[in-house]
Amino acid sequence: MPALHVPTPPRPLMASYILRRLLSLSLTLVAASLVIFLMIEVVPGDPAAYMLGLNAAPDTVAALREQLGLNGAPVERYLAWIGGLLTGDFGISYTYRVPVSELIADRLFISLPLALYALALSTLIAFPVGILAAARRNSATDVTIMGVTQIGIAVPNFWFAMLLVLLFSTMLRLFSAGGFPGWDAGFFAAMKALTLPAVALALPQASILSRVMRSSLLDTLDEDFMRTARAKGLSRRQALWRHALRNAMIPVLTILGLQFSFLMAGAIIIENVFFLPGLGRLVFQGIIQRDLIVVKSVIILLVVAVVTVTFLVDLAYAAVDPRLRRRDP
């Protein structure tokens, strides 16, 4: 008599997916920390000699290197740096002689609102533009929108930022050419100072997002359930707003999450164009001043932000699409 086959209980697919993504996230962070440390270590120039000047005595330079912890073996310095990061101790800035965590916290209050502002502008521009292009597929409006968005993708944001300064600051004198008055000057004054940088960051991202929105909507409009909705008497516009838009949002939301990561990490050049005292400006000053502990800490923080947002986007996507978390038994 053949043995009865007892089916095994279903595996916890979501839990397994989360564990796999956490493992991937951890390996990515470890690899990124190693690359960042090694890249910073090969940067020419001695921070101690730079701080003391060219005429400093060798024994004075050696004493400062010992005080800054630069004489240890690379492995020791790497482990000490990682151990400090895990406990929230980013070290002491060589230049400012204050905890790096304080520097990052002060600058984050500029970089984070700038990224959120740019993301909001990108979304407000891309959604109606992408929907309009999909609703008027292959029309002159669609062709024009696709051409403009292609230009938006091709133009570097720092060059576009300089054009904005030339037009709205130099010619029209509506905005300042750079600088940040601080949040103490008032919310609207601070947001006005962030407007041109946010626009410079947002327009290339809006071009990408609008093309993704159009493509996703067109794919959804060709589905069988859309033809069924039209057969039941809904107009094309009604079917688009009631059914197509909601089903087309999954890839769009994924791109939104990835864009926020890019805006956080990609604002370095824009902050330097507009002289904003954010994380990007801090990294640039740290490189110029050979303040390696600041550079390493800010870059690894940006990497953690990018990887974490990507991880959360993956989880959100898997929650609504079970195919992504299935695995063969």
Contacts in CASP RR format, 6 or more apart in sequence:
PFRMAT RR
TARGET T0000
AUTHOR 0000-0000-0000
METHOD contacts of the structure
MODEL  1
MPALHVPTPPRPLMASYILRRLLSLSLTLVAASLVIFLMIEVVPGDPAAY
MLGLNAAPDTVAALREQLGLNGAPVERYLAWIGGLLTGDFGISYTYRVPV
SELIADRLFISLPLALYALALSTLIAFPVGILAAARRNSATDVTIMGVTQ
IGIAVPNFWFAMLLVLLFSTMLRLFSAGGFPGWDAGFFAAMKALTLPAVA
LALPQASILSRVMRSSLLDTLDEDFMRTARAKGLSRRQALWRHALRNAMI
PVLTILGLQFSFLMAGAIIIENVFFLPGLGRLVFQGIIQRDLIVVKSVII
LLVVAVVTVTFLVDLAYAAVDPRLRRRDP
8 329 0 8 1.000
11 327 0 8 1.000
11 329 0 8 1.000
13 322 0 8 1.000
13 325 0 8 1.000
13 326 0 8 1.000
13 327 0 8 1.000
14 318 0 8 1.000
14 319 0 8 1.000
14 325 0 8 1.000
16 325 0 8 1.000
16 327 0 8 1.000
17 318 0 8 1.000
17 324 0 8 1.000
17 325 0 8 1.000
18 315 0 8 1.000
21 311 0 8 1.000
21 314 0 8 1.000
21 315 0 8 1.000
22 311 0 8 1.000
25 307 0 8 1.000
25 308 0 8 1.000
25 311 0 8 1.000
28 307 0 8 1.000
29 303 0 8 1.000
29 304 0 8 1.000
29 307 0 8 1.000
32 300 0 8 1.000
32 303 0 8 1.000
32 307 0 8 1.000
33 78 0 8 1.000
33 82 0 8 1.000
33 85 0 8 1.000
33 300 0 8 1.000
33 303 0 8 1.000
34 78 0 8 1.000
36 296 0 8 1.000
36 299 0 8 1.000
36 300 0 8 1.000
36 303 0 8 1.000
37 74 0 8 1.000
37 77 0 8 1.000
37 78 0 8 1.000
37 81 0 8 1.000
37 296 0 8 1.000
40 292 0 8 1.000
40 295 0 8 1.000
40 296 0 8 1.000
41 74 0 8 1.000
43 287 0 8 1.000
43 290 0 8 1.000
43 292 0 8 1.000
45 290 0 8 1.000
46 61 0 8 1.000
46 65 0 8 1.000
46 70 0 8 1.000
46 290 0 8 1.000
47 68 0 8 1.000
47 70 0 8 1.000
47 94 0 8 1.000
47 290 0 8 1.000
47 291 0 8 1.000
47 292 0 8 1.000
48 61 0 8 1.000
48 62 0 8 1.000
48 64 0 8 1.000
48 65 0 8 1.000
48 68 0 8 1.000
48 70 0 8 1.000
49 56 0 8 1.000
49 61 0 8 1.000
50 289 0 8 1.000
50 290 0 8 1.000
51 64 0 8 1.000
51 94 0 8 1.000
51 95 0 8 1.000
51 290 0 8 1.000
52 60 0 8 1.000
52 61 0 8 1.000
52 64 0 8 1.000
62 71 0 8 1.000
65 71 0 8 1.000
68 94 0 8 1.000
69 77 0 8 1.000
70 77 0 8 1.000
81 293 0 8 1.000
81 296 0 8 1.000
83 89 0 8 1.000
84 90 0 8 1.000
84 91 0 8 1.000
85 297 0 8 1.000
85 300 0 8 1.000
88 101 0 8 1.000
89 99 0 8 1.000
89 101 0 8 1.000
90 99 0 8 1.000
90 100 0 8 1.000
90 101 0 8 1.000
90 104 0 8 1.000
90 293 0 8 1.000
90 297 0 8 1.000
91 99 0 8 1.000
91 100 0 8 1.000
91 101 0 8 1.000
91 293 0 8 1.000
91 297 0 8 1.000
92 98 0 8 1.000
92 99 0 8 1.000
92 100 0 8 1.000
92 293 0 8 1.000
93 99 0 8 1.000
93 100 0 8 1.000
93 103 0 8 1.000
93 291 0 8 1.000
93 293 0 8 1.000
93 294 0 8 1.000
94 289 0 8 1.000
94 290 0 8 1.000
94 291 0 8 1.000
94 292 0 8 1.000
94 293 0 8 1.000
94 294 0 8 1.000
95 285 0 8 1.000
95 286 0 8 1.000
95 289 0 8 1.000
95 291 0 8 1.000
95 294 0 8 1.000
96 103 0 8 1.000
96 291 0 8 1.000
100 293 0 8 1.000
100 294 0 8 1.000
100 297 0 8 1.000
103 282 0 8 1.000
103 294 0 8 1.000
104 279 0 8 1.000
104 282 0 8 1.000
104 297 0 8 1.000
104 298 0 8 1.000
104 301 0 8 1.000
106 277 0 8 1.000
107 277 0 8 1.000
107 278 0 8 1.000
107 279 0 8 1.000
107 280 0 8 1.000
107 281 0 8 1.000
107 282 0 8 1.000
108 278 0 8 1.000
108 279 0 8 1.000
109 183 0 8 1.000
110 180 0 8 1.000
110 194 0 8 1.000
110 271 0 8 1.000
110 276 0 8 1.000
110 277 0 8 1.000
110 278 0 8 1.000
110 279 0 8 1.000
111 264 0 8 1.000
111 267 0 8 1.000
111 271 0 8 1.000
111 278 0 8 1.000
111 279 0 8 1.000
111 280 0 8 1.000
112 264 0 8 1.000
113 190 0 8 1.000
113 191 0 8 1.000
113 194 0 8 1.000
114 194 0 8 1.000
114 197 0 8 1.000
114 198 0 8 1.000
114 201 0 8 1.000
114 263 0 8 1.000
114 267 0 8 1.000
114 270 0 8 1.000
114 271 0 8 1.000
114 276 0 8 1.000
114 278 0 8 1.000
115 201 0 8 1.000
115 260 0 8 1.000
115 263 0 8 1.000
115 264 0 8 1.000
115 267 0 8 1.000
116 260 0 8 1.000
117 191 0 8 1.000
117 194 0 8 1.000
117 195 0 8 1.000
117 198 0 8 1.000
117 202 0 8 1.000
118 197 0 8 1.000
118 198 0 8 1.000
118 199 0 8 1.000
118 201 0 8 1.000
118 202 0 8 1.000
118 205 0 8 1.000
118 263 0 8 1.000
118 267 0 8 1.000
119 202 0 8 1.000
119 205 0 8 1.000
119 256 0 8 1.000
119 259 0 8 1.000
119 260 0 8 1.000
119 263 0 8 1.000
121 198 0 8 1.000
121 199 0 8 1.000
121 202 0 8 1.000
121 206 0 8 1.000
122 201 0 8 1.000
122 202 0 8 1.000
122 203 0 8 1.000
122 205 0 8 1.000
122 206 0 8 1.000
122 209 0 8 1.000
122 259 0 8 1.000
123 206 0 8 1.000
123 209 0 8 1.000
123 256 0 8 1.000
125 202 0 8 1.000
125 203 0 8 1.000
125 206 0 8 1.000
125 210 0 8 1.000
126 205 0 8 1.000
126 206 0 8 1.000
126 207 0 8 1.000
126 208 0 8 1.000
126 209 0 8 1.000
126 210 0 8 1.000
126 213 0 8 1.000
127 209 0 8 1.000
127 210 0 8 1.000
127 213 0 8 1.000
129 145 0 8 1.000
129 149 0 8 1.000
129 206 0 8 1.000
129 210 0 8 1.000
129 213 0 8 1.000
130 145 0 8 1.000
130 210 0 8 1.000
130 211 0 8 1.000
130 213 0 8 1.000
130 214 0 8 1.000
130 217 0 8 1.000
131 213 0 8 1.000
131 214 0 8 1.000
131 217 0 8 1.000
131 240 0 8 1.000
131 245 0 8 1.000
132 141 0 8 1.000
132 145 0 8 1.000
133 141 0 8 1.000
133 142 0 8 1.000
133 145 0 8 1.000
133 146 0 8 1.000
133 210 0 8 1.000
133 214 0 8 1.000
134 142 0 8 1.000
134 213 0 8 1.000
134 214 0 8 1.000
134 217 0 8 1.000
134 218 0 8 1.000
134 221 0 8 1.000
134 240 0 8 1.000
135 236 0 8 1.000
135 237 0 8 1.000
135 240 0 8 1.000
136 142 0 8 1.000
137 218 0 8 1.000
142 214 0 8 1.000
145 210 0 8 1.000
145 214 0 8 1.000
146 211 0 8 1.000
146 214 0 8 1.000
148 207 0 8 1.000
149 206 0 8 1.000
149 207 0 8 1.000
149 208 0 8 1.000
149 210 0 8 1.000
149 211 0 8 1.000
150 207 0 8 1.000
151 207 0 8 1.000
152 160 0 8 1.000
152 203 0 8 1.000
152 204 0 8 1.000
152 207 0 8 1.000
153 204 0 8 1.000
153 207 0 8 1.000
153 208 0 8 1.000
153 211 0 8 1.000
155 204 0 8 1.000
157 200 0 8 1.000
157 201 0 8 1.000
157 203 0 8 1.000
157 204 0 8 1.000
157 269 0 8 1.000
157 270 0 8 1.000
158 200 0 8 1.000
158 269 0 8 1.000
158 270 0 8 1.000
158 273 0 8 1.000
160 200 0 8 1.000
160 203 0 8 1.000
160 204 0 8 1.000
161 196 0 8 1.000
161 197 0 8 1.000
161 200 0 8 1.000
161 270 0 8 1.000
161 273 0 8 1.000
161 274 0 8 1.000
162 273 0 8 1.000
164 196 0 8 1.000
164 199 0 8 1.000
164 200 0 8 1.000
165 177 0 8 1.000
165 178 0 8 1.000
165 196 0 8 1.000
165 273 0 8 1.000
165 274 0 8 1.000
168 174 0 8 1.000
168 175 0 8 1.000
168 196 0 8 1.000
169 175 0 8 1.000
169 176 0 8 1.000
169 177 0 8 1.000
169 178 0 8 1.000
169 196 0 8 1.000
170 177 0 8 1.000
175 192 0 8 1.000
175 193 0 8 1.000
175 195 0 8 1.000
175 196 0 8 1.000
176 192 0 8 1.000
176 193 0 8 1.000
177 274 0 8 1.000
178 193 0 8 1.000
178 196 0 8 1.000
178 274 0 8 1.000
178 275 0 8 1.000
178 276 0 8 1.000
179 193 0 8 1.000
179 274 0 8 1.000
179 275 0 8 1.000
179 276 0 8 1.000
179 277 0 8 1.000
180 190 0 8 1.000
180 193 0 8 1.000
180 194 0 8 1.000
180 275 0 8 1.000
180 276 0 8 1.000
180 277 0 8 1.000
181 189 0 8 1.000
181 190 0 8 1.000
181 193 0 8 1.000
182 189 0 8 1.000
182 190 0 8 1.000
182 193 0 8 1.000
183 190 0 8 1.000
193 276 0 8 1.000
194 276 0 8 1.000
196 274 0 8 1.000
197 267 0 8 1.000
197 270 0 8 1.000
197 271 0 8 1.000
197 273 0 8 1.000
197 274 0 8 1.000
197 276 0 8 1.000
200 270 0 8 1.000
200 273 0 8 1.000
201 263 0 8 1.000
201 266 0 8 1.000
201 267 0 8 1.000
201 270 0 8 1.000
205 259 0 8 1.000
205 262 0 8 1.000
205 263 0 8 1.000
208 255 0 8 1.000
208 259 0 8 1.000
209 252 0 8 1.000
209 255 0 8 1.000
209 256 0 8 1.000
209 259 0 8 1.000
212 251 0 8 1.000
212 252 0 8 1.000
212 255 0 8 1.000
213 248 0 8 1.000
213 252 0 8 1.000
216 248 0 8 1.000
216 249 0 8 1.000
216 250 0 8 1.000
216 251 0 8 1.000
216 252 0 8 1.000
217 240 0 8 1.000
217 244 0 8 1.000
217 245 0 8 1.000
217 248 0 8 1.000
219 248 0 8 1.000
220 226 0 8 1.000
220 243 0 8 1.000
220 244 0 8 1.000
220 247 0 8 1.000
220 248 0 8 1.000
221 239 0 8 1.000
221 240 0 8 1.000
221 244 0 8 1.000
223 247 0 8 1.000
225 243 0 8 1.000
226 239 0 8 1.000
226 243 0 8 1.000
226 244 0 8 1.000
229 239 0 8 1.000
229 242 0 8 1.000
229 243 0 8 1.000
230 236 0 8 1.000
230 239 0 8 1.000
234 242 0 8 1.000
250 317 0 8 1.000
250 320 0 8 1.000
250 321 0 8 1.000
253 313 0 8 1.000
253 316 0 8 1.000
253 317 0 8 1.000
254 313 0 8 1.000
254 316 0 8 1.000
254 317 0 8 1.000
257 309 0 8 1.000
257 310 0 8 1.000
257 312 0 8 1.000
257 313 0 8 1.000
258 309 0 8 1.000
258 310 0 8 1.000
258 313 0 8 1.000
260 309 0 8 1.000
261 305 0 8 1.000
261 306 0 8 1.000
261 309 0 8 1.000
261 310 0 8 1.000
262 306 0 8 1.000
264 302 0 8 1.000
264 305 0 8 1.000
264 306 0 8 1.000
265 302 0 8 1.000
265 303 0 8 1.000
265 305 0 8 1.000
265 306 0 8 1.000
267 278 0 8 1.000
267 279 0 8 1.000
267 280 0 8 1.000
268 279 0 8 1.000
268 280 0 8 1.000
268 281 0 8 1.000
268 283 0 8 1.000
268 284 0 8 1.000
270 276 0 8 1.000
271 277 0 8 1.000
271 278 0 8 1.000
271 279 0 8 1.000
271 280 0 8 1.000
271 281 0 8 1.000
271 284 0 8 1.000
272 280 0 8 1.000
272 281 0 8 1.000
272 284 0 8 1.000
275 281 0 8 1.000
279 298 0 8 1.000
279 301 0 8 1.000
279 302 0 8 1.000
280 298 0 8 1.000
282 294 0 8 1.000
282 298 0 8 1.000
283 294 0 8 1.000
283 295 0 8 1.000
283 298 0 8 1.000
283 299 0 8 1.000
285 291 0 8 1.000
285 294 0 8 1.000
286 292 0 8 1.000
286 294 0 8 1.000
286 295 0 8 1.000
287 295 0 8 1.000
314 324 0 8 1.000
317 324 0 8 1.000
318 324 0 8 1.000
318 325 0 8 1.000
END
